[in-house]
């Protein structure tokens, strides 16, 4: 790790950006090859899933709990981290199997679509959109100072919280204007929940009625 860090520190920023792009292209190539082998329809049991992403400690769990209360949405009750486990050029079979499992569970529960929450998937939006071009992504955005303080309580490092917030949100920023992406400010979700929930219901759209979105379970 120290050697890799030393090498990275000597490379110009443009070269580092190119390596990141190259790595993403390798990941997408692995997805493409695997999907062609098994057939795209095998993972499309649910064609309009919802991904909740953002920097950690940004109220992503609350957003998933709200969506899970909706009668047509099946909430995945754990952070899968599936896109964080893919190796460049390696067939992403684990991701495909997870999609199949979630799709079957969703249909067995008589739901129309599933929702998955892994905050750091904000670093893997190209792969998400490659697998599900029609999906919806909710980016949870919380004040960086609050995130840094929350992470400091867990790790003891305020600086780690700041750098994590900056890096994660920079990764999501280019997609803010994408029609498949909705940025939800966490303070609005907590302060006056009805307004952002109406926006979420309208954004999610297909097979969803916003009147069912609520913060409590019967």
N, C-alpha and C positions, 0 to 999 in steps of 0.2 A: 504493500500500500504506500509506503514512504517513497519507493522508487517511482511508482506511477504519479504520485503527487509532485515529485521533483521534476519529472518529465513534463507534466502539464504546466508547471510554473514557468518553464522555459519556452513554451510555444506561444507564438503570437495569437491574440484573440481570434483573428479570422481563421487561423488553422484549427483552433479548438472548435469554432462554429462549424467548420466543414466536417470535422470528425463526428460531431453530434448528428449532423444531417446524414452522413454516411451510415452511421449506426442505425438511425431511424429507417433508412432505405433498406438496410439489411433485414431489419425486423419486418418491414412490410413485405419484402420478398418472401420471407419465411411464411408469413400468413398466406400470401397469394398461393404459394406452392401447396400448402396443406389444404386450403379450402378447395383447390382444384382437385385434389386427390379424393376428398370425402364428399365433395359436392356442397355448394353453398346452402342448399335447402335443408341440409341436416342440422344446421345451427339456427335456422330461421323459424323454429317453432313459434317464436315470438319475434315479430319484426320491428316493434317499436319500444325497445327497452329504455329505461331511464338510468343514467349514471350520475351519481352525486359525487362531486370532487371538490378540491380546495385544499388550502393549507390545513394541516392538522389543528385541532382545537378551534374550529370555525363553525361549530353548531351543525356539522354534517349529520350527526346521529339524530338530532331533533328533526331534521328535514326528512330523513328516512322513516322515522316513526310516524310522521304525519302522512307520508305517502302510503305506508303500509296499512293505515286505517281505511284507505279508500277501497271500496268493494271490487274494483277492477285491477288493482295493483298488488302484486306479490312482492313483499320486501325480503331481500336476502339478508338473513339475520347475522351476518358476520362479514368482516372485511376480507375480501378474497385475495387482494394483492396480486391477482393473476397476471397482470401486465408487467409487474415488477420481477417476475420469475422467468421471463423469456430470455433465452440466450440468442445472440445474433446468428442467423442462418439455421438455427435449430427448429425443427417442426414444433409449433406451439400447440401440441396435442392437449396439454393440460387445460388451456383456455377453451379449446373446442369442447372438451368433455364437460367443463363447467357450464358453458352455454347450453349444452344439451340437457344437463341435469336441471338447470334453472328453468328451462323451457318446459320440461316435463312436470316439474313441481308446480309451476305456475298454472298449467292447464289442469292438473289434477285438483288444484284448489279452486277451480272454476274462475280463475283470474285471466285477464286479457294480456297483461304485460307485467314484466318484473322490473324492480328497481334495485340497483346495487350501489353500495357506498364504500369506496376506498379513497380517502382524500388524495393520496399521492398518485392516483391515476390521472391527476391533472397534468402530469408529465408525459402522458401517453395518449393524448387526444387524437393524434393521427391514426394510431392503431385502432382506437375505439371506432372512429368514423369509417375506417377501412372495413371493419367487420360488420358494422351496423350503420350504413349511410343514413337511415331514417330515424336513428335514435334521438333522444333528447338528453342534453347534459345540463345539469344545474351546478353552477360554480358558486360555492358559498364563500362570501367575502366578509372577513371580520377585520376590525381595526387592528393594525399590526402591533400596536402597543399592548393591546389586550392579549393577543396571541403570544407575544414574547413573554409577557408576565406569566401566562398560563403554562408555557413550556418551561420557563425557569423553575416553576414550582415542581415540575416533574423531573427535570434533568439537572437543575442547578445552574444552567447557562442561559443568561439573557441574550447573549450574542448569538447563540445557536437558534433561538427563537426568531430573532430579527432576520438572520440570513435565510432561514427556512421559509419565512413569510415572503421575503423578496423573491427568492428563486422560484417558489411554487407559483406565485401570482404572475411573475414575468412569463412563465411557461403558458399560462392560461390567457394572458392578455391578447395575443394575436387572434383569439377566437371569440372575443367579446361581441363582435359584430356578425358572427355567424348566426344564421336564422335557427340553427339547431341548439344554440347555447343561450342560457339565461343566467345572468349574474344576480344573485340574491344577497343583499347586504344583511348580515346576521343581526345587526342592531334593529333593523326594521322588523325582522321575524319575531324578535323578542318584545319590541316596544309596542307595535300595533299589528298583531299577527294577521288580521283579516285582510289587509290590503295586499301584502306579499303573497298570501295564499290565493287570493283571487287572480293575481298575476301568474302564479305557478299553474293554476288550473287552466287558464287561457292558453298558456304557453304549451303545456303538455298536450292539450287538444284532443287528439284522436282517442276515442273510447273512454274519455275521462269527463266527469262532471264535477266542477269545482265545489259544488255545494256539499260534497261528501268529505272534502278535505277538512280535517279538524285536528286538534291536539290531544284529544282524549279518546279512549276506547270504551265502548259500551260494555 
